[in-house]
Amino acid sequence: MQNKPPFNFDEITNRCETDSLKWATGNDPTVMPMWIADMDFRTAPAITQALIKKANEGIFGYPKLPKEFDDAIEYWWEKRYGLQIEQQWIVPAQGTESAISAAISTLASPGDGVIIQTPVYNHFFTLIDNCGCKVVENPLINIDSNYEIDFSDLEQKAADPNTTVLLLCNPHNPVGRVWAKEELENIASICSKNNVAIISDEVYADLSFYHHTPLLSLSNPGYVKAVSCSSPGKPFNLSGLKVAYLISTDPIVRKNIAASLALSGNDTISTFGTTALIAAYNEGADWLEALKKYLKGNFDYLQNFLNQQLPEITVSPLQATYLVWLDCRKLKKPSVALQQELLIKGKVWVNAGTIYGMQGEGYLRLNIACPRELLKIGLDLFQKCCGQGN
């Protein structure tokens, strides 16, 4: 079974003394961290074994990216998504945020508008601002906790000649949507008509519970400039190793992105990051599928818990990621106040919805990527703090 050795996701590891940002709870070890996108599971054994083998070499000079890096990416994308990637399309990067920043700098000029679909990953705001660009919001439509794209508004925003890029979260963090092929084709059509480039952040693609359609897989994309950003960091819990890459079919775009990455010193991946990606993509598929089944079980447990213990809180369907979007508006408390109450009084650390845009007011984001026993503890703390009569 997926939760038995060698894939024991029920194992609880004490991370308090491991320099973990997630578990940096200050002087209060009783706080249960369920905030940042970091899993409390050991990574795939094949990755650990490959890293130990590399560490045993004992010499860690300047790295040269091996051909196996590109080969592993090509193999992974064809096996999982049926998309044939050519080696020259791949641009390595030291982390997904560095990759996205380089793509924005390449495809937009300072002062240009960059469209994002709020509520959305909070660092998008910072990345756009740091590139000297302006945030243009295309708020998602919430229909009974199911989110859809407002295509009419998107068309209006894209028609502005000062708007040059759409930064797409695909799958979407924090609302958990996997955009359907038809939705992506509609996005591509609108952007093509208005000469708006697309940057697709696909770091959660491998954690989709429904079929994920890569942006670059559209049979007739109809747009000029498109870039996908990806990494094994989220699905294999490798964020500390800083390994990512971009994919583009446009040689000029690739050249300029590579130059931007080199200028910022983010074009070189560490030896261990390279080793981890190769092992993950070549040998980690079985572990990943077992992980997804376990995460689905965690989400089912959370849904049942909320229905029985906190019926006033509703949750959006989780089509991808391990980040749950909670509608807490019936509690009639601002998101930040509720987040602080949970942290200080309830001893459970979650994210306030408003950091993802004002459409997140009244919402919280909760990370369920942990052993089920820890999930139960966290939800019990949540209920004691927010349940009726508290």
Contacts in CASP RR format, 6 or more apart in sequence:
PFRMAT RR
TARGET T0000
AUTHOR 0000-0000-0000
METHOD contacts of the structure
MODEL  1
MQNKPPFNFDEITNRCETDSLKWATGNDPTVMPMWIADMDFRTAPAITQA
LIKKANEGIFGYPKLPKEFDDAIEYWWEKRYGLQIEQQWIVPAQGTESAI
SAAISTLASPGDGVIIQTPVYNHFFTLIDNCGCKVVENPLINIDSNYEID
FSDLEQKAADPNTTVLLLCNPHNPVGRVWAKEELENIASICSKNNVAIIS
DEVYADLSFYHHTPLLSLSNPGYVKAVSCSSPGKPFNLSGLKVAYLISTD
PIVRKNIAASLALSGNDTISTFGTTALIAAYNEGADWLEALKKYLKGNFD
YLQNFLNQQLPEITVSPLQATYLVWLDCRKLKKPSVALQQELLIKGKVWV
NAGTIYGMQGEGYLRLNIACPRELLKIGLDLFQKCCGQGN
2 9 0 8 1.000
2 289 0 8 1.000
2 290 0 8 1.000
2 291 0 8 1.000
2 293 0 8 1.000
2 294 0 8 1.000
3 9 0 8 1.000
3 10 0 8 1.000
3 290 0 8 1.000
3 294 0 8 1.000
6 45 0 8 1.000
7 286 0 8 1.000
7 287 0 8 1.000
7 290 0 8 1.000
7 291 0 8 1.000
9 41 0 8 1.000
9 290 0 8 1.000
9 291 0 8 1.000
9 294 0 8 1.000
9 371 0 8 1.000
10 371 0 8 1.000
10 372 0 8 1.000
10 373 0 8 1.000
11 41 0 8 1.000
11 42 0 8 1.000
11 371 0 8 1.000
12 40 0 8 1.000
12 371 0 8 1.000
12 373 0 8 1.000
12 374 0 8 1.000
13 40 0 8 1.000
13 42 0 8 1.000
15 22 0 8 1.000
15 23 0 8 1.000
15 40 0 8 1.000
16 23 0 8 1.000
16 25 0 8 1.000
16 29 0 8 1.000
20 38 0 8 1.000
21 36 0 8 1.000
21 38 0 8 1.000
22 33 0 8 1.000
22 35 0 8 1.000
22 36 0 8 1.000
22 38 0 8 1.000
22 40 0 8 1.000
23 33 0 8 1.000
25 31 0 8 1.000
25 33 0 8 1.000
25 349 0 8 1.000
28 347 0 8 1.000
30 347 0 8 1.000
31 343 0 8 1.000
31 347 0 8 1.000
31 348 0 8 1.000
31 349 0 8 1.000
32 347 0 8 1.000
32 348 0 8 1.000
32 349 0 8 1.000
32 374 0 8 1.000
32 377 0 8 1.000
32 378 0 8 1.000
32 381 0 8 1.000
33 349 0 8 1.000
33 367 0 8 1.000
34 348 0 8 1.000
34 349 0 8 1.000
34 350 0 8 1.000
34 366 0 8 1.000
34 367 0 8 1.000
34 368 0 8 1.000
34 370 0 8 1.000
34 378 0 8 1.000
35 349 0 8 1.000
35 350 0 8 1.000
35 351 0 8 1.000
35 365 0 8 1.000
35 367 0 8 1.000
36 351 0 8 1.000
36 367 0 8 1.000
37 173 0 8 1.000
37 234 0 8 1.000
37 239 0 8 1.000
37 321 0 8 1.000
37 322 0 8 1.000
37 323 0 8 1.000
37 367 0 8 1.000
37 369 0 8 1.000
38 237 0 8 1.000
38 239 0 8 1.000
38 367 0 8 1.000
38 369 0 8 1.000
39 237 0 8 1.000
39 322 0 8 1.000
39 369 0 8 1.000
39 370 0 8 1.000
40 369 0 8 1.000
40 370 0 8 1.000
40 371 0 8 1.000
40 374 0 8 1.000
41 237 0 8 1.000
41 291 0 8 1.000
41 369 0 8 1.000
41 370 0 8 1.000
41 371 0 8 1.000
42 48 0 8 1.000
43 236 0 8 1.000
43 237 0 8 1.000
43 238 0 8 1.000
43 276 0 8 1.000
43 280 0 8 1.000
43 287 0 8 1.000
44 236 0 8 1.000
44 279 0 8 1.000
44 280 0 8 1.000
44 283 0 8 1.000
44 284 0 8 1.000
44 287 0 8 1.000
44 288 0 8 1.000
45 287 0 8 1.000
46 279 0 8 1.000
46 280 0 8 1.000
46 282 0 8 1.000
46 283 0 8 1.000
46 284 0 8 1.000
46 287 0 8 1.000
47 236 0 8 1.000
47 238 0 8 1.000
47 276 0 8 1.000
47 279 0 8 1.000
47 280 0 8 1.000
47 283 0 8 1.000
47 284 0 8 1.000
49 279 0 8 1.000
50 275 0 8 1.000
50 276 0 8 1.000
50 278 0 8 1.000
50 279 0 8 1.000
50 283 0 8 1.000
51 272 0 8 1.000
51 275 0 8 1.000
51 276 0 8 1.000
51 279 0 8 1.000
54 271 0 8 1.000
54 272 0 8 1.000
54 275 0 8 1.000
55 272 0 8 1.000
60 271 0 8 1.000
61 271 0 8 1.000
63 268 0 8 1.000
63 269 0 8 1.000
63 270 0 8 1.000
63 271 0 8 1.000
63 274 0 8 1.000
65 92 0 8 1.000
65 269 0 8 1.000
65 274 0 8 1.000
66 274 0 8 1.000
66 278 0 8 1.000
68 278 0 8 1.000
69 92 0 8 1.000
69 269 0 8 1.000
69 274 0 8 1.000
69 277 0 8 1.000
69 278 0 8 1.000
70 87 0 8 1.000
70 90 0 8 1.000
71 87 0 8 1.000
72 277 0 8 1.000
72 278 0 8 1.000
72 280 0 8 1.000
72 281 0 8 1.000
72 282 0 8 1.000
73 85 0 8 1.000
73 90 0 8 1.000
73 245 0 8 1.000
73 277 0 8 1.000
73 281 0 8 1.000
74 84 0 8 1.000
74 85 0 8 1.000
74 86 0 8 1.000
74 87 0 8 1.000
74 90 0 8 1.000
75 281 0 8 1.000
75 282 0 8 1.000
76 281 0 8 1.000
77 83 0 8 1.000
77 84 0 8 1.000
77 85 0 8 1.000
77 214 0 8 1.000
77 247 0 8 1.000
78 84 0 8 1.000
78 85 0 8 1.000
79 285 0 8 1.000
80 206 0 8 1.000
80 285 0 8 1.000
81 205 0 8 1.000
81 212 0 8 1.000
81 213 0 8 1.000
81 214 0 8 1.000
81 217 0 8 1.000
82 217 0 8 1.000
83 214 0 8 1.000
83 216 0 8 1.000
83 217 0 8 1.000
85 247 0 8 1.000
88 251 0 8 1.000
88 254 0 8 1.000
89 247 0 8 1.000
89 248 0 8 1.000
89 249 0 8 1.000
89 254 0 8 1.000
90 245 0 8 1.000
90 246 0 8 1.000
90 247 0 8 1.000
91 99 0 8 1.000
91 245 0 8 1.000
91 246 0 8 1.000
91 247 0 8 1.000
91 248 0 8 1.000
91 254 0 8 1.000
91 257 0 8 1.000
91 258 0 8 1.000
91 261 0 8 1.000
92 244 0 8 1.000
92 245 0 8 1.000
92 267 0 8 1.000
92 268 0 8 1.000
92 269 0 8 1.000
93 99 0 8 1.000
93 102 0 8 1.000
93 229 0 8 1.000
93 244 0 8 1.000
93 245 0 8 1.000
93 246 0 8 1.000
93 261 0 8 1.000
93 266 0 8 1.000
93 267 0 8 1.000
93 269 0 8 1.000
94 242 0 8 1.000
94 243 0 8 1.000
94 244 0 8 1.000
94 261 0 8 1.000
94 265 0 8 1.000
94 266 0 8 1.000
94 267 0 8 1.000
94 268 0 8 1.000
94 269 0 8 1.000
94 270 0 8 1.000
95 231 0 8 1.000
95 242 0 8 1.000
95 243 0 8 1.000
95 244 0 8 1.000
95 266 0 8 1.000
96 201 0 8 1.000
96 203 0 8 1.000
96 229 0 8 1.000
96 230 0 8 1.000
96 231 0 8 1.000
96 233 0 8 1.000
96 244 0 8 1.000
97 123 0 8 1.000
97 127 0 8 1.000
98 244 0 8 1.000
98 261 0 8 1.000
98 264 0 8 1.000
98 266 0 8 1.000
99 229 0 8 1.000
99 231 0 8 1.000
99 244 0 8 1.000
99 245 0 8 1.000
99 246 0 8 1.000
99 257 0 8 1.000
99 261 0 8 1.000
99 266 0 8 1.000
100 124 0 8 1.000
100 127 0 8 1.000
100 167 0 8 1.000
100 199 0 8 1.000
100 201 0 8 1.000
100 229 0 8 1.000
101 127 0 8 1.000
101 130 0 8 1.000
101 131 0 8 1.000
101 260 0 8 1.000
101 264 0 8 1.000
102 246 0 8 1.000
102 257 0 8 1.000
102 260 0 8 1.000
102 261 0 8 1.000
102 264 0 8 1.000
102 266 0 8 1.000
103 199 0 8 1.000
103 227 0 8 1.000
103 229 0 8 1.000
103 246 0 8 1.000
103 257 0 8 1.000
104 114 0 8 1.000
104 127 0 8 1.000
104 128 0 8 1.000
104 131 0 8 1.000
104 133 0 8 1.000
104 165 0 8 1.000
104 167 0 8 1.000
104 199 0 8 1.000
105 131 0 8 1.000
105 260 0 8 1.000
106 253 0 8 1.000
106 256 0 8 1.000
106 257 0 8 1.000
106 260 0 8 1.000
107 164 0 8 1.000
107 165 0 8 1.000
107 197 0 8 1.000
107 199 0 8 1.000
107 225 0 8 1.000
107 227 0 8 1.000
107 253 0 8 1.000
108 114 0 8 1.000
108 131 0 8 1.000
108 133 0 8 1.000
108 164 0 8 1.000
108 165 0 8 1.000
108 197 0 8 1.000
109 133 0 8 1.000
109 164 0 8 1.000
110 131 0 8 1.000
110 132 0 8 1.000
110 133 0 8 1.000
111 132 0 8 1.000
111 133 0 8 1.000
111 134 0 8 1.000
111 162 0 8 1.000
112 133 0 8 1.000
112 134 0 8 1.000
112 162 0 8 1.000
112 163 0 8 1.000
112 164 0 8 1.000
112 165 0 8 1.000
113 128 0 8 1.000
113 133 0 8 1.000
113 134 0 8 1.000
113 135 0 8 1.000
113 136 0 8 1.000
113 160 0 8 1.000
113 162 0 8 1.000
113 163 0 8 1.000
113 164 0 8 1.000
113 165 0 8 1.000
114 128 0 8 1.000
114 131 0 8 1.000
114 133 0 8 1.000
114 134 0 8 1.000
114 135 0 8 1.000
114 136 0 8 1.000
114 163 0 8 1.000
114 164 0 8 1.000
114 165 0 8 1.000
114 166 0 8 1.000
114 167 0 8 1.000
115 136 0 8 1.000
115 137 0 8 1.000
115 138 0 8 1.000
115 154 0 8 1.000
115 157 0 8 1.000
115 158 0 8 1.000
115 163 0 8 1.000
115 165 0 8 1.000
115 166 0 8 1.000
115 167 0 8 1.000
115 196 0 8 1.000
116 124 0 8 1.000
116 125 0 8 1.000
116 128 0 8 1.000
116 135 0 8 1.000
116 136 0 8 1.000
116 137 0 8 1.000
116 138 0 8 1.000
116 166 0 8 1.000
116 167 0 8 1.000
116 169 0 8 1.000
117 137 0 8 1.000
117 138 0 8 1.000
117 139 0 8 1.000
117 140 0 8 1.000
117 149 0 8 1.000
117 154 0 8 1.000
117 168 0 8 1.000
117 169 0 8 1.000
117 172 0 8 1.000
118 137 0 8 1.000
118 138 0 8 1.000
118 139 0 8 1.000
118 140 0 8 1.000
118 356 0 8 1.000
118 357 0 8 1.000
118 358 0 8 1.000
118 359 0 8 1.000
118 360 0 8 1.000
119 140 0 8 1.000
119 174 0 8 1.000
119 175 0 8 1.000
119 325 0 8 1.000
119 353 0 8 1.000
119 356 0 8 1.000
119 357 0 8 1.000
119 359 0 8 1.000
119 360 0 8 1.000
119 363 0 8 1.000
120 169 0 8 1.000
120 172 0 8 1.000
120 173 0 8 1.000
120 174 0 8 1.000
120 356 0 8 1.000
120 357 0 8 1.000
121 169 0 8 1.000
121 173 0 8 1.000
121 174 0 8 1.000
121 201 0 8 1.000
121 356 0 8 1.000
122 355 0 8 1.000
122 356 0 8 1.000
122 357 0 8 1.000
124 135 0 8 1.000
124 167 0 8 1.000
124 169 0 8 1.000
125 135 0 8 1.000
125 357 0 8 1.000
127 167 0 8 1.000
128 134 0 8 1.000
128 135 0 8 1.000
128 167 0 8 1.000
129 135 0 8 1.000
133 165 0 8 1.000
136 157 0 8 1.000
136 160 0 8 1.000
136 163 0 8 1.000
137 357 0 8 1.000
138 149 0 8 1.000
138 150 0 8 1.000
138 153 0 8 1.000
138 154 0 8 1.000
138 157 0 8 1.000
139 150 0 8 1.000
139 153 0 8 1.000
139 359 0 8 1.000
140 147 0 8 1.000
140 148 0 8 1.000
140 149 0 8 1.000
140 150 0 8 1.000
140 172 0 8 1.000
140 175 0 8 1.000
140 359 0 8 1.000
141 147 0 8 1.000
141 148 0 8 1.000
141 149 0 8 1.000
141 150 0 8 1.000
142 359 0 8 1.000
145 314 0 8 1.000
145 315 0 8 1.000
145 316 0 8 1.000
145 317 0 8 1.000
145 325 0 8 1.000
145 327 0 8 1.000
146 316 0 8 1.000
146 317 0 8 1.000
147 172 0 8 1.000
147 175 0 8 1.000
147 176 0 8 1.000
147 177 0 8 1.000
147 316 0 8 1.000
149 179 0 8 1.000
149 183 0 8 1.000
149 186 0 8 1.000
149 187 0 8 1.000
151 186 0 8 1.000
151 190 0 8 1.000
154 166 0 8 1.000
154 187 0 8 1.000
154 190 0 8 1.000
155 190 0 8 1.000
155 194 0 8 1.000
157 163 0 8 1.000
158 166 0 8 1.000
158 190 0 8 1.000
158 191 0 8 1.000
158 193 0 8 1.000
158 194 0 8 1.000
158 196 0 8 1.000
159 194 0 8 1.000
163 194 0 8 1.000
163 196 0 8 1.000
164 195 0 8 1.000
164 196 0 8 1.000
164 197 0 8 1.000
165 196 0 8 1.000
165 197 0 8 1.000
165 198 0 8 1.000
165 199 0 8 1.000
166 187 0 8 1.000
166 191 0 8 1.000
166 196 0 8 1.000
166 197 0 8 1.000
166 198 0 8 1.000
166 199 0 8 1.000
167 199 0 8 1.000
167 201 0 8 1.000
168 179 0 8 1.000
168 187 0 8 1.000
168 198 0 8 1.000
168 199 0 8 1.000
168 200 0 8 1.000
168 201 0 8 1.000
168 215 0 8 1.000
169 201 0 8 1.000
170 178 0 8 1.000
170 179 0 8 1.000
170 184 0 8 1.000
170 200 0 8 1.000
170 201 0 8 1.000
170 202 0 8 1.000
170 205 0 8 1.000
170 212 0 8 1.000
170 215 0 8 1.000
171 177 0 8 1.000
171 178 0 8 1.000
171 179 0 8 1.000
171 202 0 8 1.000
171 204 0 8 1.000
171 205 0 8 1.000
171 207 0 8 1.000
171 208 0 8 1.000
171 212 0 8 1.000
171 319 0 8 1.000
171 320 0 8 1.000
171 321 0 8 1.000
172 178 0 8 1.000
172 179 0 8 1.000
172 320 0 8 1.000
173 204 0 8 1.000
173 321 0 8 1.000
173 323 0 8 1.000
174 321 0 8 1.000
174 323 0 8 1.000
174 325 0 8 1.000
174 351 0 8 1.000
174 353 0 8 1.000
174 356 0 8 1.000
174 365 0 8 1.000
175 316 0 8 1.000
175 325 0 8 1.000
176 316 0 8 1.000
176 317 0 8 1.000
176 318 0 8 1.000
176 319 0 8 1.000
176 320 0 8 1.000
176 321 0 8 1.000
176 323 0 8 1.000
176 325 0 8 1.000
177 319 0 8 1.000
177 320 0 8 1.000
178 208 0 8 1.000
178 209 0 8 1.000
178 210 0 8 1.000
178 211 0 8 1.000
178 212 0 8 1.000
178 319 0 8 1.000
178 320 0 8 1.000
179 187 0 8 1.000
179 213 0 8 1.000
180 213 0 8 1.000
181 213 0 8 1.000
181 218 0 8 1.000
184 213 0 8 1.000
184 215 0 8 1.000
184 218 0 8 1.000
185 218 0 8 1.000
187 198 0 8 1.000
188 198 0 8 1.000
188 215 0 8 1.000
188 218 0 8 1.000
188 221 0 8 1.000
188 222 0 8 1.000
188 223 0 8 1.000
188 226 0 8 1.000
189 222 0 8 1.000
190 196 0 8 1.000
191 197 0 8 1.000
191 198 0 8 1.000
191 223 0 8 1.000
192 221 0 8 1.000
192 222 0 8 1.000
192 223 0 8 1.000
192 224 0 8 1.000
195 224 0 8 1.000
197 223 0 8 1.000
197 224 0 8 1.000
197 225 0 8 1.000
197 226 0 8 1.000
197 227 0 8 1.000
198 215 0 8 1.000
198 223 0 8 1.000
198 225 0 8 1.000
198 226 0 8 1.000
198 227 0 8 1.000
199 226 0 8 1.000
199 227 0 8 1.000
199 229 0 8 1.000
200 214 0 8 1.000
200 215 0 8 1.000
200 216 0 8 1.000
200 226 0 8 1.000
200 227 0 8 1.000
200 228 0 8 1.000
200 229 0 8 1.000
201 229 0 8 1.000
202 212 0 8 1.000
202 214 0 8 1.000
202 215 0 8 1.000
202 228 0 8 1.000
202 229 0 8 1.000
202 230 0 8 1.000
203 229 0 8 1.000
203 230 0 8 1.000
203 231 0 8 1.000
203 233 0 8 1.000
203 234 0 8 1.000
203 244 0 8 1.000
204 234 0 8 1.000
204 235 0 8 1.000
204 320 0 8 1.000
204 321 0 8 1.000
205 212 0 8 1.000
205 214 0 8 1.000
205 230 0 8 1.000
205 320 0 8 1.000
206 212 0 8 1.000
206 232 0 8 1.000
206 234 0 8 1.000
206 235 0 8 1.000
206 288 0 8 1.000
207 234 0 8 1.000
207 235 0 8 1.000
207 292 0 8 1.000
207 295 0 8 1.000
207 320 0 8 1.000
207 321 0 8 1.000
207 322 0 8 1.000
208 319 0 8 1.000
208 320 0 8 1.000
209 292 0 8 1.000
209 296 0 8 1.000
209 318 0 8 1.000
209 319 0 8 1.000
209 320 0 8 1.000
210 319 0 8 1.000
210 320 0 8 1.000
212 320 0 8 1.000
214 228 0 8 1.000
215 221 0 8 1.000
215 226 0 8 1.000
215 228 0 8 1.000
216 226 0 8 1.000
216 228 0 8 1.000
216 247 0 8 1.000
216 249 0 8 1.000
224 250 0 8 1.000
225 248 0 8 1.000
225 250 0 8 1.000
225 253 0 8 1.000
226 248 0 8 1.000
226 249 0 8 1.000
226 250 0 8 1.000
227 246 0 8 1.000
227 247 0 8 1.000
227 248 0 8 1.000
227 253 0 8 1.000
227 257 0 8 1.000
228 246 0 8 1.000
228 247 0 8 1.000
228 248 0 8 1.000
229 244 0 8 1.000
229 245 0 8 1.000
229 246 0 8 1.000
229 247 0 8 1.000
230 244 0 8 1.000
230 245 0 8 1.000
230 246 0 8 1.000
230 247 0 8 1.000
231 238 0 8 1.000
231 243 0 8 1.000
231 244 0 8 1.000
231 245 0 8 1.000
232 238 0 8 1.000
232 243 0 8 1.000
232 276 0 8 1.000
232 277 0 8 1.000
232 280 0 8 1.000
232 281 0 8 1.000
233 239 0 8 1.000
233 240 0 8 1.000
233 241 0 8 1.000
233 243 0 8 1.000
233 244 0 8 1.000
234 321 0 8 1.000
235 280 0 8 1.000
235 288 0 8 1.000
235 291 0 8 1.000
236 276 0 8 1.000
236 280 0 8 1.000
236 284 0 8 1.000
236 287 0 8 1.000
236 288 0 8 1.000
237 369 0 8 1.000
238 273 0 8 1.000
238 276 0 8 1.000
238 277 0 8 1.000
238 280 0 8 1.000
241 270 0 8 1.000
241 272 0 8 1.000
241 273 0 8 1.000
241 276 0 8 1.000
242 269 0 8 1.000
242 270 0 8 1.000
242 273 0 8 1.000
243 269 0 8 1.000
243 270 0 8 1.000
243 273 0 8 1.000
243 274 0 8 1.000
243 276 0 8 1.000
243 277 0 8 1.000
244 269 0 8 1.000
246 254 0 8 1.000
246 257 0 8 1.000
248 254 0 8 1.000
248 257 0 8 1.000
258 267 0 8 1.000
261 267 0 8 1.000
269 277 0 8 1.000
295 322 0 8 1.000
295 368 0 8 1.000
295 369 0 8 1.000
297 372 0 8 1.000
298 322 0 8 1.000
298 368 0 8 1.000
298 369 0 8 1.000
298 370 0 8 1.000
298 372 0 8 1.000
298 375 0 8 1.000
299 318 0 8 1.000
299 324 0 8 1.000
299 368 0 8 1.000
301 372 0 8 1.000
301 375 0 8 1.000
301 376 0 8 1.000
302 315 0 8 1.000
302 324 0 8 1.000
302 366 0 8 1.000
302 368 0 8 1.000
302 375 0 8 1.000
302 379 0 8 1.000
303 315 0 8 1.000
305 379 0 8 1.000
305 383 0 8 1.000
306 313 0 8 1.000
306 314 0 8 1.000
306 315 0 8 1.000
309 379 0 8 1.000
309 383 0 8 1.000
309 387 0 8 1.000
310 382 0 8 1.000
310 383 0 8 1.000
310 386 0 8 1.000
310 387 0 8 1.000
312 328 0 8 1.000
312 330 0 8 1.000
312 331 0 8 1.000
312 387 0 8 1.000
312 388 0 8 1.000
313 326 0 8 1.000
313 327 0 8 1.000
313 328 0 8 1.000
313 330 0 8 1.000
313 331 0 8 1.000
313 386 0 8 1.000
314 326 0 8 1.000
314 327 0 8 1.000
315 324 0 8 1.000
315 325 0 8 1.000
315 326 0 8 1.000
315 327 0 8 1.000
316 324 0 8 1.000
316 325 0 8 1.000
316 327 0 8 1.000
318 324 0 8 1.000
322 367 0 8 1.000
322 368 0 8 1.000
322 369 0 8 1.000
323 365 0 8 1.000
323 366 0 8 1.000
323 367 0 8 1.000
323 368 0 8 1.000
324 365 0 8 1.000
324 366 0 8 1.000
324 367 0 8 1.000
324 368 0 8 1.000
325 363 0 8 1.000
325 365 0 8 1.000
326 363 0 8 1.000
326 364 0 8 1.000
326 365 0 8 1.000
326 366 0 8 1.000
327 362 0 8 1.000
327 363 0 8 1.000
328 335 0 8 1.000
328 338 0 8 1.000
328 362 0 8 1.000
328 363 0 8 1.000
328 364 0 8 1.000
328 386 0 8 1.000
329 362 0 8 1.000
329 363 0 8 1.000
331 338 0 8 1.000
331 362 0 8 1.000
331 386 0 8 1.000
333 341 0 8 1.000
333 362 0 8 1.000
334 354 0 8 1.000
334 361 0 8 1.000
334 362 0 8 1.000
335 352 0 8 1.000
335 353 0 8 1.000
335 354 0 8 1.000
335 360 0 8 1.000
335 361 0 8 1.000
335 362 0 8 1.000
335 363 0 8 1.000
335 364 0 8 1.000
336 352 0 8 1.000
336 354 0 8 1.000
338 352 0 8 1.000
338 362 0 8 1.000
338 364 0 8 1.000
338 386 0 8 1.000
339 350 0 8 1.000
339 351 0 8 1.000
339 352 0 8 1.000
339 353 0 8 1.000
339 364 0 8 1.000
341 385 0 8 1.000
341 386 0 8 1.000
342 348 0 8 1.000
342 349 0 8 1.000
342 350 0 8 1.000
342 364 0 8 1.000
342 381 0 8 1.000
342 382 0 8 1.000
342 385 0 8 1.000
342 386 0 8 1.000
343 349 0 8 1.000
343 350 0 8 1.000
345 385 0 8 1.000
346 381 0 8 1.000
346 382 0 8 1.000
346 384 0 8 1.000
346 385 0 8 1.000
347 381 0 8 1.000
348 378 0 8 1.000
348 381 0 8 1.000
348 382 0 8 1.000
348 385 0 8 1.000
350 364 0 8 1.000
350 365 0 8 1.000
350 366 0 8 1.000
350 367 0 8 1.000
350 382 0 8 1.000
351 364 0 8 1.000
351 365 0 8 1.000
351 366 0 8 1.000
352 364 0 8 1.000
353 360 0 8 1.000
353 361 0 8 1.000
353 362 0 8 1.000
353 363 0 8 1.000
353 364 0 8 1.000
353 365 0 8 1.000
354 360 0 8 1.000
354 361 0 8 1.000
354 362 0 8 1.000
356 363 0 8 1.000
356 365 0 8 1.000
366 382 0 8 1.000
368 375 0 8 1.000
384 390 0 8 1.000
END
